Amino acid sequence: MHRPWLLAIPFVFAIGCVLQDADPMPDPETFEQGSNVTAQLPDGTQAMTTGNLNLRQGPSTSAAVIDVIPSGTTLTITQGTPQNGFYGVSYNGQDGYCSGKYLVVVSSDAAPPDDAGGGPDDPAHVPWQTIGTGVNFKALQAGTNVFIVYGGYTAKDAWVEGWSDELYRARGKALGIGQLYAVRGPNQSGYANQEIGNSKLAAHLGAGRAAAAEKIVIVAHSSGTFVADELLGQLRTGAGGVPADTLGKTTVFNLDGGGGSDSATLKKLANLYFVYACDAAIGRCSHNAESMKASGQTWASLGGPIKVIADGSGCSASAAGGLWCLHDTVVTTRPHNAAMYDLANDYTDFKGGRKVVTSYLNKL
């Protein structure tokens, strides 16, 4: 389905325990499925460790260590109001405290943010407009920045629109996104037919939107990276009247995809990241993880590889099934099919404990 990109390119809370009371130094850069917070959490919240972490007798680094909790362990939050940044937790029949840095919340009854789930700023209130074949757009009120989402192989318009809306709910206001685009997936894995209306998208950007934006962000999953590559080439040549500095304010996130943009185009980008996911519990990584690592090292000067921790994904431990299921853990924290990608559901259904993955956007 995919070819390595050798030249190119939930709403969840994250809290956590200190790793021997020191920050870890991951390489390549590793993100939990979420972003660090110090918010109050409901008692009973389930959270998972992302390192070997200290369980202490009290809410302080000076308190005695009761135990060391292994990486990938699910804990219960017993005291969701933090004290000095520490949360009360229960582990293996023991009660103690952990510092709020390196746990990932995997289930919670916490209320959604004000701009989620039908609030006044929810993107569902704004209809999508078709501006070209497979290219859909909506203008929002959060700012002037541009966010373009490219779906994977065979992804339908409505599926990518659902994923785009969910990304906006999670991070759109914070990133100042005012121009949101959702682009369907190619009908062949390598985009041989070039059927998507990227030229219309470029012209739409050229009508003042690219000039007004401080940042242009492109998120491309799977074979959608081939379609995104076509747009990058058009932006480089000024197609649609986009300003000459457009690529210079563009950041691309390649989500476990392919592609083949020429190096002259990529060098003009502001940033370029290659995102893959691994679930330590089953010892598997996403289908294109190796090419993401290799391409990330090649383009380390622009950003490099990003590893998403997908522990608890529910993916199969089998080599084939686990790899393809994990292919979607750069989109959702818990894919619907344990043995295969499922874009119809993984792009649209973020209920029942499933959250949209946005941790890679922490680089913005």
N, C-alpha and C positions, 0 to 999 in steps of 0.2 A: 504493500500500500504506500510505502514511503521510501524516499531515497535520502541518504544523509546529506545534510547541508554542510558541505565541507568548506565552502568558501564563505558562506553567509552566516548569514544569520542562523471563608465560609463564614459568610459573616460568622467568624468564630472569634472568641476571646482567646488570648494566650497569656498565661500567667506562669510562674514557675519557681522551682527550687534551685538554689545555687549548686553548681557542680563543684563540690569541695570548696564552696564559697568563693568561686572564681569563675569568670566568664569563659566559656569554651571558645576555641579558636578553630572553627571548621574550615576545611579546604577541600573542594571549592566551597564558596559561600553557601551556607545552609540556612533555610528558613523553615519555621514551623508553619502549619496551615493556619495562619492568623497573624495578629500583630500584638506586641506586648502592651498590656494594660494593667492598671492597678484598681480596677473597678470592683464594686461590691458584687458578689455572685450569690445566687441562691444556694442555701445549704442543700447538700445532696448532689450538687454538680459533679459530673464525672470528668476527670482530667487525666492526661497521660504524660508521663515524663519523657523528655527528649535527651536525657543524659543520666548518668549515675549520680543521684542527688541525695543530699543530707536531709534526714528527718530529725528535727531538734525538739528538745523538751519545751522550749519557749520561743516566742516570736523575736528572736535576736540571734545574730551570728555568734554571740558569746554563750548562748545556751548549749548544753551538752548534746552531743549527737547520739540519738537513740539507735539509728540504723542508717544504712546507705541503701537507697531505693534504686533498683536496676533500671536502666533505660528501657522505655517502652512499657512501663508498668502503669496500669490504670488505677487511679486513686479516687477517693470520695472526699469532696470538700465538706468539712463539718462546720467550719466557721468561715462564712463567706465574706465577712467584714474584715478587711486586712488590718493588722496591727504592725506598724513599722514596716509595712510592705510584706508581712508574712500572713499566710492563710493557714487555718487549722485544717488538718487532713487526717484521714484514717487509712492506715496501710497494714495489711497482714495482721489485723487485730490490735494494732498499736495506734494510739492517738498522738499527734505531734504537730509540728509547724514546719512550713516550707516558705522560702522567700518567693515573691511573685515575679519570677522571671522565666523559668524554663519548664513550665507545664503547658500543654495544649488542651484546652477544653474540648471534649469530644461530645458532650451532651449537656444541655442546660435548659432550665425553664426561664432563663433571663428574657426580659422583654426586648423586642427589637428596637433599634434606634428610631428617632423621630421621623427619619426620611425613608423608613422601610415599611413594607406591608400595607400600602394604601394611604399613607400619610399625605399631606399636601404637596410634598416634593417628590412623591413616588413617580418614577418614570412611566408607570403604567397609565398615568393620566394624560400622557402626551402620545398621540398616535404616530406610528411609523409612516414615513413617506418614501415611496420608491423613486429613486433618482436615476437608476440605470439597471440593467439586467443583473439581478441578484444583489443589488446595492440598495440599502435602506437607511434612512436618516431620521433623526429627531433632534430638535433644538430644545435645550433645557436651560434652566436659569442659574446654574451653579457658577458659571464663569465663561471664559472664551476658549479654553483649551479644547483640543480635539482628541477624541478617543475612537479608534477604528478597530473593530473586532472581526477577524477572519475565521470562519468555521472550517472544520475538517472535511475530508472526502465525503461527498453526498449529503452534507448537512443542509437542511432546508432553511429557507429564509426565517420562518417562524421559530425554528430551534435556536438559530444564532441570535435572533432578537431577544429570546428569553434569557439566554446567557448574558447578553449585553446589558439588559435591564438589571439583572442580578448583580453584575459587576458595578454598575452605577449605584445601585442601592448601597452596596458595601463601601465603595470608595469614591464615588463620583463627586460628591460635594467637597470632600477634603482635597481632591485633586483639581478642583476648579473646572470640571468638565462641563462645557456648554454645547458642544457639537458631538453627537454620538452616532456612529455608523455601525451597522451590522451587515456583514457580507457573507452570502451563502458559500458553502463549500463547493469545490470543483466536481464535475461529473466524471472525471478520471483522476486517479491518484496523483499523477504528475502534471495535471493541468494542461494536457496536450491540446485541448480544444480552445483554450483561452476564451471561454464564453462569458466571463464575468465583465461587467461594465466598469472596469477601473478607470477608463478615460473619462466617464461621466463623474466618477468620484473625484478625479483630479481637477476637473473643471469646477466642480462644486467647491472644492477647497480654494481654487483660484479666484473665486468670486468674493474675496476678502476674508474668508475664514482662516486660511493659513497665515495670512499677514497679521491678523488680530491675535492669533494664538501665541502664548509664550512657550507652550509645549504641545507637541503632537505625539501621541502614544499609539503604537500599533501592537496589538496582541493577536498572534496568529497561531492556531492550533493545528497540529498534524499536517495534512496536505494543504491546508490553508496558507501555509508559508510560501508555497509556490505562487499563489495568487497575490499575496502581499509583495512578493519579489517583483512582480510585474508593475505594481504601483510604484515601488521604489525607483525602478528604472524610469518611469514616466516623470516622477518628481525631480529626478536628477536633470532631466532635459528641459524642465520648465513647462511640461505639458499642462494644458488647461489654464495657463497664465499664473501658475504658482510662483511666488518670489524665489529668487536664487538661493536664499538662506533656508529654504524649507527643510531640506534634509538635515541641516545643522541644528535644528531644534526638534528633530524626530528621534524618539527612543523606540526600539523594536524589541519585543519579547517573543522569541521563538519557543513555543510550547511543544516540546517533544516532536518537532516536525522535520521537514526537509527543506528544499530550496536550492538556489544556485546562483544568487546574485553575484555580479562581478565585483572584484575587490575595490575598483575605483568608486563604485556606488557606495559600498559599505563604509569606506573611509570617510565619507562625508557625513555619516550619521553622528548624532550627539552621543548615543549609547546603543549597545547591542548586547543582549543577554540570551543565553541558551538554557532553557529550563527543563529539567527532568525530575522524576520523582522516584523514591525508593521506600519500600516497606520492609523494615528490618525484621519484623515478626515472621515474614515468609521468605526473607532472603532474596527478594526480587526487586528489580528496578524497571522503569517504564521502557517501552519497546525501543525507543531511539536514544536511550540514555548514553550509550557509548559515543554516538556521533555528536550528541549535545556536549559531552565532556571534551571531545577532540576539537570541535568547532569553537567552543568556549575558550580553550587554551590558545587557539590560533588568533582569536580576537580579544584576548584578555585586556588589551589596551583600551578597548571600548566598553568593557564590562566583564564579559566572561561567562562561565557556567554558574547556574543557580540550582541547587538541589532542594527540592521540596520534600520534607519528611512526611510520608504518607502512611506511617504506622497505624494499624487499625483500619486499613482500607476495606477489608473484607475480600480482597482479591484472592484468587486461587494461587496455591503454591506451585502449580505446574508451570513449566517453563513457558509454554505458548500462551496459556490462558492468563497467567499472572502478568506477563509482559503487556498484553493488550488491555487488560483491565486497568493496570497502572498507567497506561497511556492516557486515561481520562482523569487520573488523580491530580493532574495539573489544572483541572476544571472544577471538579467536585471532590469533597473529602471522602465520599463513599460511593463509588460507582454502582450502578444498578445491576450489572452483569459481572459476576465474579470471574468469568472466563473470556470476556470479549469487550471491546469498546461498544458503547450504546449511546450514540450522540442524541438520538431522539429523546431519551430520558435524562441523560447526564447534563444536557444543555438547558433543560427546562424544569426539572423537578428538584427543588432544593428544600424539600420538606422532610419530616421524619428524621431529624438529626443530620441531614445532609446540608453542607454549607458550601458556598462558592469559594474557591481557592483564590486568594488575592495576595498571598505573602510576598510573591516576587515583586509586586508593585511597591514594596517598601523601598526599593532602590530609587524611586522617583523623588 
